[in-house]
């Protein structure tokens, strides 16, 4: 019974989609992109605290960043994160949050 469960969970992990390329010249795949994004969004939320609370800029950045953080925490894989955020690949988001990069696609 234990061996069957172990084998099943191992096969499910192996079936998870692995991103082989971003299709963008010079942009490598980040295997732990979800964790990296969560760290970056947490850091951004801490840093924005320096801006006065009543500034529209702060409110907009906080709202957007909280949304992105929530998506990353709720989803299990890179594909779902990209689909829900709808602005770029996770690797692009790590470099430049929701800004289309001028890199050439392969």
C-alpha positions in Angstrom: 0.0 0.0 0.0 2.8 2.5 1.0 4.7 1.6 -2.1 1.7 2.2 -4.3 1.1 5.7 -2.8 4.7 6.6 -3.1 4.8 5.5 -6.7 1.6 7.4 -7.5 2.8 10.6 -5.9 6.1 10.3 -7.7 4.4 9.8 -11.1 2.1 12.8 -10.5 5.2 14.9 -9.8 6.8 13.7 -12.9 3.7 14.5 -15.0 3.8 18.1 -13.9 4.6 20.3 -16.9 8.2 21.4 -17.1 8.9 24.6 -18.9 11.8 24.0 -21.3 12.2 27.4 -22.8 10.7 30.9 -22.6 11.0 31.3 -26.3 12.6 34.7 -25.7 16.3 35.2 -26.6 18.4 35.7 -23.5 15.6 34.9 -21.0 16.2 31.6 -19.2 13.6 29.5 -17.5 13.3 30.0 -13.8 12.3 26.6 -12.3 11.2 28.0 -9.0 9.5 31.1 -10.5 6.5 30.9 -8.1 8.7 31.2 -5.0 10.8 33.9 -6.6 7.7 36.0 -7.5 6.2 35.6 -4.0 9.5 36.9 -2.5 9.6 39.8 -4.9 6.0 40.8 -4.3 6.5 40.6 -0.5 9.6 42.8 -0.9 7.7 45.3 -3.0 4.9 45.5 -0.5 7.4 46.3 2.3 9.2 48.9 0.2 6.0 50.7 -0.8 5.4 51.4 2.9 7.9 54.3 2.6 5.5 56.2 0.3 2.8 58.2 2.1 -0.5 56.3 2.5 -2.6 58.9 0.8 -0.6 58.8 -2.4 -2.5 57.4 -5.4 0.7 55.8 -6.6 1.1 53.8 -3.4 -2.6 52.7 -3.5 -2.3 51.5 -7.1 1.0 49.6 -6.6 -0.3 48.0 -3.4 -3.5 46.9 -5.0 -1.8 45.4 -8.0 1.0 43.8 -6.0 -1.5 42.2 -3.6 -3.5 40.8 -6.5 -0.3 39.3 -8.1 0.8 37.9 -4.7 -2.6 36.3 -4.1 -2.5 34.7 -7.6 1.0 33.2 -6.9 -0.1 31.9 -3.6 -3.3 30.3 -4.9 -1.9 28.6 -8.0 0.4 25.6 -8.1 2.2 26.0 -11.4 3.7 28.6 -13.7 1.1 28.1 -16.4 -1.8 28.9 -14.2 0.0 32.0 -12.8 0.7 33.3 -16.3 -2.9 32.7 -17.4 -4.5 34.4 -14.4 -2.2 37.4 -14.5 -2.4 37.6 -18.2 0.5 40.0 -18.8 3.6 38.0 -19.4 5.6 34.9 -18.7 6.6 34.3 -15.1 10.3 34.9 -16.1 9.4 38.3 -17.6 7.5 39.2 -14.4 10.6 38.4 -12.4 12.6 40.9 -14.5 9.9 43.5 -15.1 6.5 43.1 -13.5 3.8 43.3 -16.1 5.8 45.2 -18.7 6.2 43.6 -22.1 9.9 43.1 -22.8 11.3 44.2 -26.2 13.2 40.9 -26.5 12.9 39.0 -29.7 11.0 35.7 -29.6 12.7 32.6 -31.1 
